[in-house]
Amino acid sequence: MAKPIEPIPNSAECERVMTAYPAGVLVMCLGSEPYAVPMNHAFVDGVLYFHCAPTGRKLDIIRANPSACYVVNDRFGERPTLADSRQCHGNWESVIAYGGARVIEDRDELRRVFDVFGKYFNPDFTVSEDSLDTTAAIILEVDTMTARRETEDRTVSFWSWSRS
């Protein structure tokens, strides 16, 4: 069996990958049942911010089990069709963030989270009072992250990030 690659501590690269792509997959588990849902995110100071409908399965799962991870991945540079090139290697990078998620229940905190989330995408964003009644928010306080990058020539970089 091959020896596993150990990640090199590099918070800057982990954060770069997390902020390079605006969407990923939030992964949760309740009992033995995993649940994953595509989301867009804002990443600020080691915290992931999400918005969603005010009711639903992910909110119920997070309230029951706050342990979660969030996965972001994408290709970079030229985007060849892997099937056409007959290879499974290419230019891609990913990051997986692990931590505790929680649903924002307090209205003042919800307003602050929406402000952070909105300004992440648009500096002129202002929170509407209507959105506080019709939208929920989740934060995931990241404890650790690992990021990986692979290029077509099979050069692999593997980094880690940990909350200080």
C-alpha positions as CSV (number, residue, x, y, z in Angstrom):
1,M,0.0,0.0,0.0
2,A,1.3,3.5,-0.9
3,K,2.3,5.8,1.9
4,P,-0.3,8.5,2.4
5,I,0.7,12.1,1.4
6,E,1.0,14.3,4.4
7,P,-0.3,17.9,3.9
8,I,2.1,20.8,4.3
9,P,0.7,23.5,6.6
10,N,-0.2,26.4,4.3
11,S,-3.2,28.5,5.4
12,A,-2.8,30.9,2.5
13,E,-3.2,28.2,-0.2
14,C,-6.2,26.6,1.6
15,E,-7.9,30.0,1.9
16,R,-7.1,30.8,-1.8
17,V,-8.8,27.7,-3.0
18,M,-11.8,28.2,-0.7
19,T,-12.3,31.8,-2.0
20,A,-11.5,31.0,-5.6
21,Y,-14.8,29.2,-6.2
22,P,-18.1,30.5,-4.9
23,A,-19.9,27.2,-4.5
24,G,-19.4,23.7,-3.0
25,V,-21.2,20.9,-1.3
26,L,-22.2,21.0,2.4
27,V,-22.0,17.4,3.9
28,M,-23.8,16.4,7.0
29,C,-24.9,13.2,8.7
30,L,-27.8,12.2,10.9
31,G,-27.3,8.7,12.4
32,S,-26.1,6.5,9.7
33,E,-27.6,8.6,6.9
34,P,-25.3,11.1,5.1
35,Y,-26.8,14.1,3.4
36,A,-25.0,16.5,1.0
37,V,-26.4,19.6,-0.6
38,P,-24.8,22.1,-3.1
39,M,-24.5,25.6,-1.7
40,N,-22.8,28.9,-2.4
41,H,-20.7,30.4,0.4
42,A,-18.8,33.3,1.8
43,F,-15.6,32.5,3.6
44,V,-14.4,35.2,6.0
45,D,-11.9,34.8,8.9
46,G,-12.2,31.0,9.1
47,V,-16.0,31.0,9.0
48,L,-18.2,29.8,6.1
49,Y,-21.5,31.6,5.7
50,F,-24.5,30.1,3.9
51,H,-28.1,31.2,3.2
52,C,-31.0,29.0,2.5
53,A,-34.7,28.5,2.8
54,P,-36.1,28.9,6.4
55,T,-37.1,25.3,6.7
56,G,-35.7,22.0,5.4
57,R,-33.8,18.9,6.0
58,K,-30.3,20.4,6.2
59,L,-31.5,22.7,9.0
60,D,-33.0,19.8,10.9
61,I,-29.8,17.8,10.5
62,I,-27.5,20.6,11.7
63,R,-29.7,21.2,14.7
64,A,-29.4,17.5,15.6
65,N,-25.7,17.0,14.6
66,P,-23.5,20.1,14.1
67,S,-20.5,18.2,12.7
68,A,-20.1,19.0,9.0
69,C,-17.7,19.4,6.2
70,Y,-17.8,21.5,3.1
71,V,-16.2,20.6,-0.2
72,V,-15.1,23.0,-2.9
73,N,-13.5,21.7,-6.2
74,D,-13.0,22.9,-9.7
75,R,-10.7,22.7,-12.7
76,F,-8.4,25.6,-13.6
77,G,-6.6,26.7,-16.7
78,E,-7.5,25.0,-19.9
79,R,-10.5,22.8,-19.5
80,P,-9.9,19.8,-21.7
81,T,-12.4,17.0,-21.9
82,L,-10.9,14.2,-20.0
83,A,-12.6,11.6,-22.1
84,D,-11.1,13.1,-25.2
85,S,-7.6,13.1,-23.7
86,R,-8.0,9.5,-22.4
87,Q,-6.6,10.4,-19.0
88,C,-8.0,11.0,-15.6
89,H,-5.4,13.6,-14.6
90,G,-5.8,17.3,-15.2
91,N,-5.6,20.7,-13.7
92,W,-7.9,20.7,-10.7
93,E,-7.9,21.8,-7.1
94,S,-10.1,21.2,-4.1
95,V,-10.5,22.0,-0.4
96,I,-12.4,20.3,2.4
97,A,-13.3,22.2,5.5
98,Y,-14.3,20.5,8.7
99,G,-16.0,22.1,11.7
100,G,-19.2,22.7,13.6
101,A,-22.2,24.2,11.8
102,R,-25.1,26.0,13.4
103,V,-28.4,27.5,12.2
104,I,-28.6,31.2,13.1
105,E,-31.7,31.7,15.3
106,D,-31.2,35.2,16.7
107,R,-32.6,38.0,14.4
108,D,-29.7,40.4,15.2
109,E,-27.1,37.8,14.4
110,L,-29.0,36.8,11.3
111,R,-28.9,40.4,10.1
112,R,-25.1,40.5,10.7
113,V,-24.6,37.1,8.9
114,F,-26.6,38.3,5.9
115,D,-24.6,41.5,5.9
116,V,-21.3,39.5,5.8
117,F,-22.6,37.1,3.2
118,G,-24.0,39.9,0.9
119,K,-21.0,42.1,1.1
120,Y,-18.8,39.2,0.2
121,F,-20.4,39.2,-3.2
122,N,-21.4,42.9,-3.5
123,P,-19.8,45.7,-1.4
124,D,-23.0,47.8,-1.9
125,F,-25.3,45.1,-0.5
126,T,-27.8,46.0,2.2
127,V,-29.9,43.6,4.2
128,S,-33.7,43.9,3.6
129,E,-36.0,43.3,6.5
130,D,-38.1,40.9,4.3
131,S,-35.1,38.6,3.9
132,L,-34.9,38.2,7.6
133,D,-38.4,36.7,7.6
134,T,-38.0,34.5,4.5
135,T,-34.4,33.3,4.5
136,A,-32.3,31.3,7.0
137,A,-28.5,31.3,7.5
138,I,-26.0,28.7,8.6
139,I,-22.4,29.3,9.7
140,L,-19.7,26.7,9.8
141,E,-16.8,27.6,12.0
142,V,-13.9,25.8,10.3
143,D,-11.6,23.9,12.6
144,T,-9.4,22.4,9.9
145,M,-9.0,22.3,6.1
146,T,-7.0,20.4,3.6
147,A,-6.5,21.6,0.0
148,R,-5.1,19.7,-2.9
149,R,-4.0,20.7,-6.4
150,E,-3.0,18.4,-9.3
151,T,-1.7,19.4,-12.7
152,E,-1.8,17.5,-16.0
153,D,1.9,16.5,-15.4
154,R,0.7,14.9,-12.2
155,T,2.4,17.4,-9.9
156,V,0.5,17.2,-6.6
157,S,0.4,19.8,-3.9
158,F,-1.4,19.1,-0.6
159,W,-1.9,21.7,2.1
160,S,-3.5,22.0,5.6
161,W,-5.1,24.8,7.6
162,S,-5.9,24.8,11.2
163,R,-7.7,27.3,13.4
164,S,-5.1,29.0,15.6
